[in-house]
Amino acid sequence: MRLRSLLVAAVLAAAPHAVLAWGATGHRIIGRLAITRESYESSLREAGSSAWKAGYLPYSIDEDWQQLSKDFAYWRVATAGARRATNPAHRAWLADDATRREALILRDLGVLAHYVGDGSQPMHVSIHFNGWGPGPNPEGFTEEKIHAYFEGEFVRDYLSPAAVRAAMTPYRDCHCSIETRTADYLATTRDTVVPLYRLWKAGGFVNGDARGRAFVAERLAAGADELRDVVVEAWRASAQAEVGWPAVKVADVLAGKADPFDALYGTD
């Protein structure tokens, strides 16, 4: 129940990234810093693009999901270790570490929630991010700066949590990697860009038109669905992780087969 309450609170949180500190044993943190942007940027260059053009939203979702899964893994190990520790000093340190991990979960889940939520807004995944903009416009879509009104005032004035909840769908396990899941999620959002502009042209966002309310409710629900699902998958993945140095398997600690203290605290 404590963790459930923590997760509910974390979904509502939104905090900036904090710099990860170097630990007592350099190796303790290396695994958490191992993911860099270099491969992402190299791949974009090879495709004739750049991070400036493509943005970091896919990368940010993937990276923060991986961080959340690691946070969960450390919390699992610290909690189980504290419960089983026979050394009072070790038990106290592990209990304190579990509390620290809860704060990290709140922070990292808040960041992930923001990026996943961004990913359900059509204009966040399109070059047509605030009015149709330059380039071909065969359907005569608006050039007005509609971004802020669409995601701000319209939602405030005409949407409610109940309406969004009614549009949500059951949990979906894609049986795929987070990279594939994120790409599919953003591609689905991309497919709503033209329908958004068509609906705007048809007056679907004037005076709380029902068509606009339904469209926005579906998009908000898509974000809520995705956030719920990726958090569930991060939790499940954390049970198969390794933490600390020398690395210890989360599953072994949960089964009482390994003492995690040295791996978490460090031995040098």
N, C-alpha and C positions, 0 to 999 in steps of 0.2 A: 504494500500500500504506500510505503514511503517513496519508493521509486516511481510508482504511478503518479503520485502527487507531484513529484519532481518533474516528470515529463510533461504533465499538463501545464505546469507553470512555465516550463522552458519553451513550449510552443508559443506562449505569449510574449516571451522575452525577445529583445533585439539588442545585441550589444556589439561593439566594434571588436575586431580581432585584437588580441593582446599578443605581444611578442613572447614566444616560447623561450624559457630560460634554459641555460646549460645546467645539467644536473651534477650531482656529486661525482659521478663516474662517467664521463662523456658518453659512454655507450648507452646509458639509460635513456637518453633522449634521441639518439641518432635515428632510431626507427620512426620517430614522430616527425622528423625533419627530412626524411628521405625523399619525399615527393616534391619535385621542383617543377617550374614552369618551362624548363628548357625543352623537353620533348614535345610539349604542346606547341611552342613557338616554332620549333624546327619543322614540325609537320605542316604547320600553316605556310611557312616559307616555301616548302617543297611543293605545295599546292598552288603557289602563286598568290597567296594571301598574307595576312599579318594579323597579329593580335589586336592591333588598332582597328582593323576592319571587322574582324570576327567577334571581338569582345571576349570577355573572360567568364561569361555566365555558365557555359557548360563545364569549364574547368573548375569554377568556384563551387558548383554543386557537387561535382565528383570529389574534390579535395575535402570539402567540409563534411561530406558523408563519411569519407575514410577517417577523418579526425574524430567524428562522433562515435563511429564504431570502435575506434581505439580507446576513446574515453570510457565507453561502456565496458570494454575489456578490463581496463585498469580498475574501474569501480567494482566489477565482479570479483576480481582477484583480491583487492584490498578488503572488501567486505567479508569474503569467505575466509581470508587469512586471519583477520581480526577475530572472527568467531571461533577459530580452531587453535589459535596460538596459545602455547603454554607458557611462554616467556612473557611476563607482564609488560616489559618495556617494548617488546615487539608488538604485542597486542595493542598497546596504546598508540604506537606509531602508525600501525596499519589502520586503526580506527580513524585517526586524524587524517591519514591519506585518503581514506574513503570520503571524508567530508570535503577535502580539497577537490577530489574528483567530481563530486556533485556540483561544485561551483563551475568547474570546467564544462560539465555537461550542459548546465544552464547557458553558459556563454556560447558554446559551439552549436547547440541546438537552436539558439536564437538566431545565430548567423545563418545557419542552414535554412531555417524557416523563411528568412528574408529572401534568400536567393531562389528557393523553390517557388515562393509566392510570386517573385518577379517573373519567373518562367511561365506563368499561366496568363500573363498579360500580353495580348498579341503584338502590341507595338514595341515590346521589349525584345522581340526576336526578329525584328524586321528593319530594313533600311527606311521603311515608311513609318518612322517612329513618332512623328508629330505633324500630321497632315501628310498627304501623298508625297510631296516633295518633288525634286527634279527627276527627269526621265520620262518615259512614255506613260501616258495616263489615258488610255483609250476609253475608259468608262467615266471619265470626268469626275474623279473622286475629289473630295474637298482638299484645299490647300490650307485650311484653317489649322491653327495650333490646338488640336483637340485632345492631346495626350492628358494634360492635367485634369480637364473636366471629366474625361471618360473614367479615369481611375480614381478621381478624388470626389468632386462634388456629386456626380451622378450616383456613386456608391453610397455616399453619406446620406443623400436625400431619398433614395428609392430602394435601397437594399437592406435586408435585415439578416442576422445570423440564421433565423428560422428558414428564410427563403433559400439561403445557400445550403443549409443542411439538407433541405428537401431535394436538392439537386445532386447531392453526393452519391457515390456508388460504392459497392462493397470493396473490401480489400482485394488487391490484385497482386499476386506474386508472378512476376514476369519470368522467373527462372532464368535470369540473365545477369550479366555484370552491371554494376552501377553505371559504367560508361555507356552501355547499350541502352539501359533504361533512361538515362538522362537524354540521350540523343532522340529516342522515340518520343519522350515527353515534350521536348522542345519542338520537334517536327510537327507534332499534333497541334501545338499552339500556333506554329507558323501557318498552318492550314486555315486558321481562323482570321488571318489578317484581311484578306479580300472580303469575306463575309462581313467583317466589322465595318469596312468602308462602304460596302453596299448598303448595310443597314443604316449607317449614318446618312447616306445620301437619300434614303427613303424616309427619313424623319423618325427613325426608330429610337432616337435618344432625346426627343423633344417632350418636355413635360412628363417625364416618367413613363413613356410609352411602354406597354407590356412587352413588346418585342425586345426592346433594349434591356428591360429588367431581366427577362429570361436569358438573354445572351450573357449579361454580366454575371448572373447567378451561376450559370454553367461554368464560366471561366474561373470564378472564385472557388467553386466546388472542385474544379479540376486541380487547383493549387492545393486545396485542403486534402483531397484524396491522395495526391502525390506525396505531400509532406507526411501524412499518416503512414503511408506504405513504406517510404524510404526509412523512416524512423524504426518501424518494425523490422525491416530487413537489416538495418545497422545493428540492432539489438541481437538479432539471430546470428549475424556474422561474428559478433564479438565473442560468442561462445567457442568459436573455432580459432581464435587468434592466439598469438604469443605476445607476452609483454616482458619488459625489463631486460636486464643483462646480468649474467647469462640468461638467455630467454627461457621463460617457463610457459607451458601451455595452460591456457585458461581452463580447459577441460580437466587437466590433471589437478589443478588447485581446487576446482569445484567438487571433484570426486574425492578429495582428501589424500591424493597421491603425492602432492608436492607442497612444500612450504615456500611461499612466495617472498618471504622477507628479504633474503639476500638479493634476489632479482630486482626488487623494487628499490631497496635502500642503497644497494651497492656494496661492494666488498673491498674496494681499493682505498 
